[in-house]
Amino acid sequence: MARIIIQREDGCLGGGGCLGVIALAGWITAVVRDAFMVKWLWLIFDILLPPLGAIRGILMWFGLA
């Protein structure tokens, strides 16, 4: 009898995927920077629209936002 063995490779943080970790880090970057610089409108924007806040945070890493 033949067996099929399926091995799943876990990504970052137990299978969550490295892309999710990068997005979360970008979002946290945007939120923390806006809170420290007292940019309340941007902070509300980042909290209400997390995917766009994550993109904005990643752009901050490269000095584009």
URSUL-V480401 format. One record per pair of residues at least 24 apart in sequence whose C-alpha atoms are under 8 Angstrom apart, sorted by sequence separation. I is the first residue (numbers start at 1). J is the second residue. D is the distance in Angstrom with one decimal. If there is no record, write none. Layout:
BEGIN
i->{I,I}
j->{J,J}
d->{D,D}
END
This chain:
BEGIN
i->{27,30,27,28,30,31,26,27,30,23,26,27,29,25,26,27,28,29,24,26,27,30,23,26,27,29,23,25,26,25,23}
j->{51,54,53,54,56,57,53,54,57,51,54,55,57,54,55,56,57,58,54,56,57,60,54,57,58,60,55,57,58,58,58}
d->{7.7,7.0,5.3,7.5,6.5,8.0,7.5,3.8,4.4,7.8,4.6,7.3,5.3,7.5,6.6,7.5,7.3,7.7,6.6,7.2,5.4,7.4,5.3,4.2,7.7,7.9,7.3,7.8,4.7,8.0,7.6}
END
